Amino acid sequence: MFSKKQKIAAYDPTLVYSHNGLFGLPFTNAESDVVLLPVPWEVTTSYRPGTAKGPAAILESSPQVDLYDEDMSIGWQVGIGLEPVSKYWFKKNQALRPLAEKCIAHIEAGGKPTDKKVAPLYKKINAASRELNTWVKKESSRLLKAGKLVGIVGGEHSAPLGFMAALGERQAKFSILHIDAHADYRIAFEGFEFSHASIQYNAGKIKQVERQVLVGIRDYSHQEVELIKKSRGRVVAFPDRGLKRQAYAGITWAKQCAAIINPLGKNVYISFDIDALDPSLCPHTGTPVPGGLEFEQVFFLFDALLKSGKKIIGFDLCEVAPGPGANGEWDAIVGARALYRLSLLLAKSRSRM
């Protein structure tokens, strides 16, 4: 049995180790500073499915990620592990998704969640979502207790709610930096209490969440606008259109990032929906929207957050979905690189490198 130090000495980061774990790294999860929890769940996805397969697709793509990082050249040495994808939750997702599609079709045809035809289906799905939240909270709490730095890999964007609740039990207060094409502040969207479109609304119920900053949003409802206005500054939005107009008027992204970071508290949780990016970078994501951010633009913001002295306490990366055909791997290729950078930033923020 080799120690972690011995593994680092023997490992050549210039080679591709497809037989190893996440990113081809040689470490066990016990040896890794960063451990990620996959959540293969897409039951409430309102447009198209696929995100439940995101964690597995990212894992498959990850050995092709070159481990050299310009800002954190030996960052890989902290170790980044991925917990096994739960067969239980993947199977449960596959069983419930057809029921959710019946509910969505009923709503789109003018029906209501309380109608007898679908009410039992909603009850079953909402109960399963509560069970999932409990499981995510339990598993992430276990990892936190073991001293791990934790991130969630979705799945749809409802996946990290249990982790946010677990952090709430360990932090007196924290802020959420929400990078997304959507505000995700809908109340029980399409009848689903824990909808992918309700993650920030539900996160707002966690009393330790002091501020929610929404960046890059460009597809949101009248209801969400009113809820943001009524939050009295607890929710701050930086819509994509406003950011673009400022850029066209000569406001630099660095200045915009400073304005985004300013409302955040000392402890920050990053919630990153891949659909915040330009759709050319995530063409198969669950709910793509024209416009959006560039890859390095997002990570410039995260770098600025780190340089500001604020502490990253965790993150999620959600809505990565593999697609069919020759170009189906592109989303996972982008997602794997985003996941690697997020993991290194989390480790650097917590002085693990």
Stockholm file with secondary structure:
# STOCKHOLM 1.0

chainA/1-353         MFSKKQKIAAYDPTLVYSHNGLFGLPFTNAESDVVLLPVPWEVTTSYRPGTAKGPAAILESSPQVDLYDEDMSIGWQVGIGLEPVSKYWFKKNQALRPLAEKCIAHIEAGGKPTDKKVAPLYKKINAASRELNTWVKKESSRLLKAGKLVGIVGGEHSAPLGFMAALGERQAKFSILHIDAHADYRIAFEGFEFSHASIQYNAGKIKQVERQVLVGIRDYSHQEVELIKKSRGRVVAFPDRGLKRQAYAGITWAKQCAAIINPLGKNVYISFDIDALDPSLCPHTGTPVPGGLEFEQVFFLFDALLKSGKKIIGFDLCEVAPGPGANGEWDAIVGARALYRLSLLLAKSRSRM
#=GR chainA/1-353 SS CCCHHHHHHHCCTTSCCTTSSGGGCCCCTTTCSEEEEEECCCTTCSSCCCGGGHHHHHHHHGGGSCCCCSSCTTGGGGCEEECCCCHHHHHHHHHHHHHHHHHHHHHHTTCCTTSTTTHHHHHHHHHHHHHHHHHHHHHHHHHHHTTCEEEEEESSTTTTHHHHHHHHTTCSCEEEEEECSSCCCCSSGGGCTTCGGGHHHHHTTSTTEEEEEEESCCCCCHHHHHHHHHTTTSEEEECHHHHHHHHHTTCCHHHHHHHHHTTCCSEEEEEEEGGGBCGGGCTTSSSCCSSCBCHHHHHHHHHHHHHTTCEEEEEEEECCCCCSSTTTTHHHHHHHHHHHHHHHHHHHHTTCC
#=GC SS_cons         CCCHHHHHHHCCTTSCCTTSSGGGCCCCTTTCSEEEEEECCCTTCSSCCCGGGHHHHHHHHGGGSCCCCSSCTTGGGGCEEECCCCHHHHHHHHHHHHHHHHHHHHHHTTCCTTSTTTHHHHHHHHHHHHHHHHHHHHHHHHHHHTTCEEEEEESSTTTTHHHHHHHHTTCSCEEEEEECSSCCCCSSGGGCTTCGGGHHHHHTTSTTEEEEEEESCCCCCHHHHHHHHHTTTSEEEECHHHHHHHHHTTCCHHHHHHHHHTTCCSEEEEEEEGGGBCGGGCTTSSSCCSSCBCHHHHHHHHHHHHHTTCEEEEEEEECCCCCSSTTTTHHHHHHHHHHHHHHHHHHHHTTCC
//
